[in-house]
Amino acid sequence: MNTKVEQAGRTQGADAGKLALAVLVLAAGIFVFYWFGQWPTLARWGALVAGIVVAGAIANFTGFGKKTRNFFGETRFEMRKVVWPTRDETVKTTIVVIVVVVLLALLLGLIDLILKTVILDWLLKLGQ
């Protein structure tokens, strides 16, 4: 029982170290990109991309990286289950939404006009 707890602690510590190293590599790539402005643009972008890729590769071997890979794998699996609407369904739904928005805008404009008329023309003139 104690060995499992100790191994879990070591794994978390190793994961923290790997994530810290990944952050440092990423920071180094960003630093090179901005600090060495006299370098050719392609070299600066190459250093930045290399920093991102290496940091991602290091982070990929942590527990967080494993969870992230599992999440994206499950996301791809769930996306296969989605039934996407046809073009005809999408067009018809879009037209219905536009018609409803226009009708509600007209209705709210009419209510606003009625309230303005009642308040400004009738109620305020009664007080004079």
C-alpha positions in Angstrom: 0.0 0.0 0.0 2.8 2.5 0.9 4.7 1.8 -2.3 1.6 2.9 -4.4 1.4 6.1 -2.4 5.1 6.8 -2.8 5.0 6.0 -6.5 2.1 8.3 -7.0 4.0 11.1 -5.1 7.0 10.5 -7.3 4.9 10.6 -10.4 3.3 13.9 -9.4 6.7 15.3 -8.6 8.1 14.1 -11.9 5.1 15.5 -13.7 5.5 18.8 -12.1 9.2 18.8 -13.1 8.4 17.9 -16.7 5.7 20.6 -16.9 8.1 23.2 -15.4 10.7 22.1 -18.0 8.1 22.4 -20.7 7.2 26.0 -19.6 10.9 26.9 -19.5 11.4 25.5 -23.1 8.4 27.4 -24.3 9.6 30.6 -22.6 13.0 30.1 -24.2 11.4 29.8 -27.6 9.5 33.0 -27.0 12.6 34.7 -25.6 14.6 33.8 -28.7 11.9 35.1 -31.0 11.8 38.5 -29.4 15.4 39.0 -28.2 17.2 38.1 -31.4 15.3 40.6 -33.6 18.3 40.9 -36.0 18.0 37.2 -37.0 16.2 36.4 -40.2 12.5 36.1 -39.7 12.4 32.5 -40.8 15.0 31.6 -38.1 13.1 33.4 -35.4 9.8 31.7 -36.3 11.6 28.4 -36.5 13.0 28.9 -32.9 9.5 29.8 -31.7 7.8 26.8 -33.4 10.6 24.5 -32.1 10.0 25.8 -28.6 6.3 25.2 -28.9 6.8 21.7 -30.3 9.4 20.6 -27.8 7.4 22.0 -24.9 4.3 20.2 -26.2 6.3 16.9 -26.5 7.6 17.2 -23.0 4.2 18.0 -21.6 2.8 15.1 -23.5 4.6 12.6 -21.3 3.0 13.8 -18.1 -0.2 12.7 -16.4 -1.8 15.9 -17.6 -0.7 15.1 -21.2 -2.2 11.6 -20.9 -5.5 13.1 -19.7 -5.5 15.6 -22.5 -4.8 12.8 -25.1 -7.7 10.8 -23.6 -10.0 13.8 -23.7 -9.3 14.5 -27.4 -9.6 10.8 -28.2 -13.0 10.7 -26.6 -14.0 13.9 -28.3 -13.2 12.5 -31.7 -15.3 9.4 -30.8 -18.2 11.5 -29.7 -18.0 13.6 -32.9 -18.5 10.5 -35.0 -21.9 10.1 -33.3 -23.1 13.6 -34.3 -25.8 13.7 -37.0 -25.2 16.9 -38.9 -28.2 18.6 -40.6 -28.4 18.6 -44.4 -27.9 21.8 -46.4 -31.7 22.0 -46.9 -32.5 21.7 -43.2 -29.8 24.4 -42.4 -31.2 26.8 -44.9 -34.8 26.3 -43.8 -33.8 26.7 -40.1 -31.9 29.9 -40.9 -34.9 31.4 -42.7 -37.1 30.6 -39.8 -34.7 32.3 -37.4 -34.4 35.4 -39.6 -38.2 35.7 -39.9 -38.7 35.3 -36.1 -36.1 37.9 -35.4 -37.7 40.4 -37.8 -41.1 39.8 -36.4 -39.9 40.2 -32.8 -38.1 43.4 -33.8 -41.2 44.8 -35.3 -43.3 43.8 -32.3 -40.8 45.4 -29.9 -40.7 48.6 -32.1 -44.5 48.7 -32.0 -44.6 48.3 -28.2 -42.0 51.1 -27.9 -44.0 53.4 -30.1 -47.2 52.7 -28.2 -45.5 53.3 -24.8 -43.8 56.5 -26.1 -47.1 57.8 -27.3 -49.0 57.0 -24.1 -46.3 58.4 -21.9 -45.2 61.5 -23.8 -48.5 62.5 -25.5 -51.1 61.5 -23.0 -49.7 61.3 -19.5 -47.4 64.2 -19.6 -50.0 66.5 -21.2 -52.5 65.7 -18.4 -50.2 67.3 -15.9 -50.2 70.6 -17.7 
